[in-house]
Amino acid sequence: TQWFTKAASHGLSDSQYNLGVLLENGLGVKADRVEAYKWYALAAKNGDTDAKARRDELKGTLSASDLAIAESLVSSFKAQTPNDARAAGEDWKKRVNNDANG
């Protein structure tokens, strides 16, 4: 689950869906339907139709308070950016050039 979590946190919808499946069914992790809903909803936002179907089905099984928590997790999610040394170096060069020219 470590790699699914890492990839899902970076916004990869396939991994978000797969992590939802693992969490919903307690496969290799403790079952957590609130977290499963979050990952399904995020994957659905990225166009995954299977995730949309699972999210909608799971929605009917959550209590109102659990659904509110899950929706809050979805709305506060921000994909992590990969730690790319080349991109960081290019960004640094742009900032240095902007400061020198600016």
C-alpha positions in Angstrom: 0.0 0.0 0.0 3.0 2.3 0.5 3.4 2.9 -3.2 -0.3 3.3 -3.9 -0.4 5.9 -1.1 2.6 7.7 -2.5 1.2 7.7 -6.1 -2.3 8.6 -4.9 -1.0 11.5 -2.9 0.6 12.8 -6.1 -2.8 12.8 -7.9 -2.6 9.6 -9.9 -6.2 8.5 -10.3 -5.4 4.8 -10.9 -3.6 4.7 -7.6 -6.3 6.7 -5.9 -8.9 4.1 -7.1 -6.7 1.2 -6.1 -6.1 2.6 -2.7 -9.8 3.1 -2.2 -10.4 -0.6 -3.0 -7.7 -1.6 -0.4 -9.2 0.7 2.2 -12.8 -0.2 1.6 -12.1 -4.0 1.8 -9.3 -4.0 4.4 -6.8 -5.5 2.0 -3.3 -5.1 3.5 -4.6 -2.2 5.6 -7.2 -1.6 8.3 -10.5 -1.1 6.6 -11.5 2.6 6.6 -14.5 3.5 4.5 -14.1 7.3 5.1 -10.6 7.2 3.6 -11.8 4.9 0.8 -14.5 7.4 0.0 -12.0 10.2 -0.2 -9.7 8.3 -2.6 -12.7 7.2 -4.8 -14.0 10.8 -4.9 -10.6 12.1 -5.9 -10.1 9.5 -8.6 -13.7 10.3 -9.8 -12.8 14.0 -10.0 -10.0 12.9 -12.3 -12.4 11.1 -14.6 -12.3 7.6 -13.3 -15.7 6.2 -13.9 -15.2 3.0 -11.8 -14.2 5.2 -8.9 -17.3 7.3 -9.4 -19.5 4.2 -9.2 -17.7 2.9 -6.0 -17.9 6.4 -4.4 -21.6 6.6 -5.1 -22.2 3.1 -3.7 -20.1 3.7 -0.7 -21.8 7.1 0.0 -25.0 5.3 0.8 -23.4 3.2 3.5 -21.7 6.1 5.4 -23.4 8.0 8.3 -24.0 11.7 7.7 -21.1 12.6 10.0 -18.7 10.2 8.3 -19.8 11.5 4.9 -19.2 15.1 6.1 -15.7 14.1 7.2 -15.0 12.3 3.9 -16.2 15.3 1.9 -14.0 17.6 4.0 -11.0 15.4 3.3 -11.7 15.5 -0.4 -12.1 19.3 -0.5 -8.9 19.9 1.5 -6.8 17.5 -0.6 -3.9 19.0 -2.5 -1.7 16.8 -4.6 1.9 16.7 -3.6 4.4 17.7 -6.2 7.2 15.2 -7.0 10.6 15.9 -5.7 12.3 16.6 -9.0 15.8 17.9 -8.7 15.9 19.0 -12.3 12.7 21.0 -12.0 13.9 22.5 -8.8 17.2 23.5 -10.4 15.4 25.2 -13.3 13.1 27.0 -10.9 16.1 28.3 -9.0 17.7 29.5 -12.2 14.6 31.4 -13.2 14.4 33.1 -9.8 18.1 34.1 -9.9 17.7 35.5 -13.4 14.5 37.3 -12.4 16.3 38.8 -9.4 19.3 39.9 -11.5 17.1 41.4 -14.2 14.5 42.8 -11.9 
